[in-house]
């Protein structure tokens, strides 16, 4: 999606403790989301820009289940998402080994731990 155009943003889930948030970051070609709110979130996207979901369909809003990350792009050249294993549907305790596998051989995955 290109270079970041903002810092990470977050919105605290009303009535929940500090860890229950929706996180997002805007990039040159779209926005990446992580939902850790305890419930499915529906995001209405800003008007004036055409957005595409990971399947390449034009959308105006996106639903993100709890403990799930996704993205929207502003370009029709949509990259396939990596496979992330394991996926948890609840909080996990202690150190967890996570494997991120690119969808295309030779693809580069960049990530941060914050």
C-alpha positions in Angstrom: 0.0 0.0 0.0 3.0 2.3 0.0 4.5 4.4 2.7 2.6 5.4 5.8 0.9 8.8 5.7 -0.2 8.8 9.4 0.8 7.3 12.7 -1.2 4.4 14.1 -4.6 5.5 15.4 -6.9 3.8 17.8 -10.4 4.1 19.2 -11.2 2.7 22.6 -14.3 0.4 22.7 -17.0 2.1 24.9 -17.5 0.4 28.2 -14.5 -1.9 27.8 -11.1 -1.9 29.5 -8.0 -0.2 28.0 -7.0 -3.1 25.7 -10.2 -3.2 23.7 -9.5 -1.0 20.7 -9.9 -0.6 17.0 -6.5 0.2 15.5 -5.8 1.6 12.0 -3.0 3.3 10.0 -3.3 5.1 6.7 -0.9 4.5 3.8 -0.4 6.1 0.4 -2.7 3.5 -1.2 -5.2 2.6 1.6 -5.8 1.8 5.2 -4.9 -1.2 7.4 -7.2 -2.1 10.3 -7.0 -4.4 13.4 -10.1 -5.0 15.4 -9.4 -5.9 19.0 -12.7 -4.5 20.5 -14.5 -7.7 21.5 -17.1 -7.4 18.8 -17.5 -6.9 15.0 -17.0 -3.3 13.9 -18.5 -1.7 10.9 -16.3 1.1 9.4 -18.0 3.6 7.0 -15.2 4.8 4.7 -14.8 8.5 3.8 -16.6 9.8 0.8 -14.9 11.2 -2.2 -12.5 8.3 -2.7 -13.1 4.9 -4.3 -12.1 2.0 -1.9 -11.5 -1.6 -2.7 -11.7 -4.6 -0.3 -9.1 -7.4 -0.3 -11.1 -9.1 -3.0 -10.9 -6.1 -5.3 -14.6 -5.1 -4.9 -15.6 -1.4 -4.6 -17.0 -0.7 -1.1 -18.2 2.2 1.0 -18.0 0.3 4.3 -16.2 -2.7 5.8 -17.1 -5.1 8.6 -14.2 -6.4 10.7 -14.8 -9.3 13.0 -13.2 -9.2 16.5 -9.5 -10.3 16.6 -9.2 -9.8 12.8 -7.1 -7.5 10.6 -7.9 -6.4 7.1 -7.3 -3.5 4.7 -8.9 -1.3 2.1 -7.0 0.1 -0.9 -7.6 3.0 -3.2 -6.0 1.2 -6.1 -7.4 -1.7 -8.2 -4.0 -3.5 -8.0 -4.9 -5.3 -4.8 -2.2 -7.4 -3.1 -3.3 -10.7 -1.6 -3.1 -10.7 2.2 -0.4 -12.9 3.9 -1.4 -16.0 5.9 -1.0 -15.4 9.6 -0.9 -18.5 11.9 -2.2 -19.1 14.4 -5.3 -16.9 14.5 -6.8 -16.4 17.9 -10.4 -15.6 18.6 -9.7 -14.7 22.2 -6.8 -13.2 24.2 -3.7 -15.4 24.4 -1.4 -15.5 27.4 2.4 -15.6 27.4 4.8 -15.6 24.4 3.2 -16.8 21.2 5.0 -17.9 18.0 3.4 -16.3 15.0 4.1 -17.3 11.4 3.5 -14.8 8.5 3.6 -16.4 5.1 3.5 -14.3 1.9 0.8 -15.2 -0.6 3.3 -15.0 -3.5 6.7 -16.6 -3.6 9.4 -14.0 -3.2 7.1 -11.3 -1.8 8.4 -9.1 1.0 6.4 -8.7 4.2 7.2 -5.7 6.4 5.7 -5.4 9.9 6.3 -3.8 13.3 5.9 -5.2 16.7 4.1 -2.2 18.2 
